[in-house]
Amino acid sequence: ALELSGLSLLSAIVTKRYTNPGPIFCQICQRIHGLDYTEFEIHDLLTSIPNNFLLQSAPDISKLSDLVGAEIPAKWELFGVQVRLQQSYLDCLRDEHHDSKIRFIHIFNEWKAMKTSDFTWATVLKVLYSKTLSEYTLAENVVKKLKSSASQQTF
């Protein structure tokens, strides 16, 4: 089995999705992950970022819009579903706002305002990595940005 840790593990997940290289030994959880890339757990991705406090912090809406909303405008409704917004709210957004970037801003603000939500960078990554969105490359780009920001404290 291939041994990986940190950000290279996420890269392997992305590569594995397309090339299926076989089992991978995860040095983080000390387990072998199987042939199906969906067996990887989100902790592998999250523990690759040195500053865990950053992952548990609330994202800035403008940075979140730039890093996520602007990159996947067509998936605004799927993102909303993944953060547990009511379908009726999403239907209203569809009717009232024709610009997907504006829809995303409303989704982020509504999600942030929810009492039961976990409005953190960690949750953003979980949503991007979910089977519903399958935005592995975007998740990897967000991780890279978070890692570089962790040392600069810009998020």
N, C-alpha and C positions, 0 to 999 in steps of 0.2 A: 504494500500500500504506500502511496505517496504521502510524505509528511509535510504538513503546512501549518503555519500559524499566522495570526494577524491579518493584514490587508491582503496578503497573498492568498489567504483562504477564500476571501470573497472573489478574487480574480479566478480562482479555481472553480468556484461555484458557477460563475458566469461561463467559463470555458467548458466546464463539465456539461452544462446545458446543451452545448452544441457538439461537443466531441465525445462525451461519455468515456473518460479515460479509466474508469474503474474505481474501486474503493479508495478512500482518502482517510488517513489517520489524522485526527484532529488533536494537536498538542494541548489545546485549551481544555477540552472535556475528556481527553484520554480515551476516545472511542473511535471506532472505525465507522465512517459513514458510507452507506451502500452505494449502489449504482445509480439510484434515483436521486438527482440533485435536490429534490424537495425534502429529503431527509435532513438536510442541514438545518440547524436551529439558528435563530436570529442571534443568539448569544455569541456565536462565532464572529459575526459581523460587528456586533457592538463592542466586544472586548478588544477589537483591533484599534480602538481609539483610546489614547492614553488618559484623557481627562474624562472620567465617568460623570463628573459633575456637569460637564457640558451636555452630555447625552440626556441627562435628567432635567435640564433647563428648558424653559419655554422658548421656542424659536421666535425670532423677530419676524413679524408678518411680511415686511418688505423683502427680507432675505429668503424667507420661505417661498414667497411668490416668484422671486428670481430663480431660485434653485430648483423648484418643483413645478409650480403653476405654469411658468413660461415654457417649460420643457415638455410637458405632457398636457397641453390644453384640451385635447379631445377626451381625456380620462377624468375630467372634473367630477362627473357624477359617480364613477366608480370609486374615486377617492373619498367622496362624501359618504358613500355607503360604508366604506371600510372604517371610517371614523364614527360610525353609528349616528349619522344625521338622519332625521325623519325623511322618508320619501316625499311626503307632502311639501316639505321645505325645498327639497331638490327640484320638485316639479315647478314650484313658484320661481325658483332661480331660472329655470329653463324658459319660462314664460316672460319674465320681467327683464332679463339681461341676455343679450345676444352675444356678448363678448365673453369667451371662455376664461380669459384672464380675470375679468371682473367677477365671474362666478367663483373662481378659485379664491379670490380675496374674501368674498362673502363666506365661503365654506370655511376658510381658515379662522375668520373672526367668530363665526357661529360655533365652531369646534372649540375654540379657546374659551368661549363664554359658558360652555356646558359644564355643569357642576360635576358630572360623573366622568369627564374626559381625562385622558392622560395626554395633555398637550405638551409633548416633549419631542426632541430630536430623535430619541429612541423609537417613539411611536411612528414618527414620519418614516424612518427606515423600515420598520416592520411593515407598514402599509405598502411602501414601494416594493418590498421583497415578497409581498403576499402573492398567492397564486392568481388572485383577481387582477392585480395590476401587472405583475411580472416585469417590473422595471428594474432589472438587475444592474444594467449599465448605469442608469441614473442613480441608483442606490450607491454604487461604487463611486461615482463622481461626488455625491454628497459626502460620503465617508472621507474621501480625499480632501475635500474642502474643510470638513470638520477637523481632520487631523492637522492640517496646516494652520487652522484657526486656533486650535488648542494651545499651541505654543505662543501665538500672538494675542490670545484672549480677545478676538474680534467678534465673537458671537455672543 
